[in-house]
Amino acid sequence: MKESDAFAALISTGHALAGAGLSPGTTGNISTRVGDRILVSGTGARLGALSNDDIAILTLDGERIVGAAPTKEAMLHVQAYAVRPEATAVVHLHSPAALAVSCLADLHEASPLPCYTPYYAMKAGRVALVDYFPPGDERLAEASGTALRAADSLLLRRHGLVTIGPELASAVAAAEELEANADIHLRLAGRAADPLSPDDVAALPHWRNR
């Protein structure tokens, strides 16, 4: 992908996520990797109004080359690309259902949510829970990078979600399915549910295994 196309893709993705109600206010950040550069939304940017002026270009080490001041979560994106070199996109959202679920007690670190639909398994893949650290804290970036060595998507305690993908569209699809699964979990609270079994999940394809 050319850098100019990457700018356009980030902008249209940001607008779509905000239009879907997944990025309230100035929350959330998105990025794409083009060769040895990372294009990431800037600090304080509204994804629904994202423009070329709101995008920073970074080295793979997180050093700003040009553009806007990067999001405070830039190092989380850097860590994701470092541990998952096949990924070219990262989506981090404070979407309502995922954020609500991330505040629940007794979530399992290796599998915080039951798998209610096959689409959650196929798009979000393996989901892990990451402990709470303040936004922008180096420990959050490091913990997220560590978790992404084995997981494909993350639920951040009291913070939201992170998804990765081989392109922006797949990272967005993963975020949408994680949010949908979190919403189902909240709606089913107190009811007897019948999620997919581990065997059901294992029989499904996922982009990581294609």
C-alpha positions, -999 to 999 in steps of 0.1 A, spaced: 0 0 0 12 35 -8 15 60 20 -11 82 4 -35 53 3 -28 45 39 -37 80 49 -70 77 31 -77 42 46 -70 55 82 -93 84 77 -122 64 62 -117 38 90 -118 64 117 -150 79 103 -167 45 100 -158 35 136 -171 67 150 -202 65 129 -209 31 143 -207 45 179 -175 27 187 -153 57 193 -171 83 216 -155 117 219 -118 117 214 -113 82 225 -97 54 206 -67 53 181 -59 34 150 -28 27 130 -14 10 99 21 0 91 36 8 57 70 -8 53 92 5 81 68 33 90 37 34 113 9 58 105 -11 65 137 -39 88 147 -28 118 168 -34 126 204 -68 142 211 -80 134 176 -117 126 170 -118 95 148 -151 107 134 -133 139 121 -99 124 114 -80 142 86 -44 141 72 -34 167 98 -44 144 126 -20 116 116 15 110 128 42 90 110 65 71 133 95 48 130 90 12 140 106 22 173 80 48 179 100 79 171 80 106 154 91 114 119 65 140 109 29 149 113 7 153 144 17 145 179 9 108 182 -16 93 205 -4 86 240 -10 49 232 15 50 203 39 26 221 11 0 224 9 1 186 47 -2 183 47 -32 206 19 -49 186 38 -46 154 71 -57 170 56 -90 183 32 -96 154 52 -87 122 24 -101 100 0 -74 113 -3 -42 94 -31 -27 114 -40 -20 150 -74 -8 163 -78 4 199 -113 15 210 -132 25 241 -163 10 227 -192 8 252 -198 -29 256 -162 -39 256 -154 -12 281 -183 -23 303 -172 -59 303 -136 -49 310 -149 -35 343 -165 -68 354 -149 -89 382 -137 -125 378 -127 -123 341 -104 -151 331 -70 -138 318 -67 -163 289 -103 -162 279 -123 -133 294 -155 -139 273 -174 -170 263 -176 -174 225 -212 -169 217 -210 -168 179 -187 -184 153 -179 -149 139 -163 -138 172 -140 -168 170 -132 -163 133 -126 -126 134 -114 -118 169 -94 -150 173 -78 -157 207 -87 -129 231 -67 -122 263 -73 -99 293 -46 -73 301 -44 -58 336 -51 -22 342 -25 5 338 -31 42 332 -35 53 296 -2 58 279 17 40 306 47 20 293 36 -10 313 3 -11 294 22 -12 261 46 -38 274 18 -60 288 -2 -57 256 28 -67 235 34 -97 258 -2 -108 255 -3 -104 217 24 -130 214 -3 -156 220 -35 -137 215 -50 -119 185 -72 -94 204 -71 -79 238 -96 -67 264 -79 -40 285 -91 -37 321 -112 -6 326 -101 7 292 -115 -11 261 -103 -33 233 -73 -38 210 -74 -58 178 -48 -64 151 -50 -77 115 -31 -82 82 -50 -52 70 -72 -25 84 -105 -41 74 -97 -73 93 -86 -54 124 -119 -34 123 -139 -66 118 -122 -81 148 -131 -51 169 -167 -51 157 -171 -88 166 -154 -84 200 -177 -55 208 -208 -75 196 -197 -105 217 -193 -82 247 -227 -68 241 -242 -103 240 -225 -111 273 -241 -81 290 -275 -89 276 -273 -125 288 -263 -116 323 -282 -138 348 -295 -161 321 -284 -197 312 -263 -193 281 -250 -219 256 -218 -206 240 -197 -225 215 -176 -253 230 -138 -254 226 -142 -281 199 -167 -259 181 -142 -230 181 -113 -252 171 -131 -263 140 -135 -227 127 -110 -210 104 -92 -178 115 -70 -154 95 -40 -162 116 -41 -199 104 -48 -193 67 
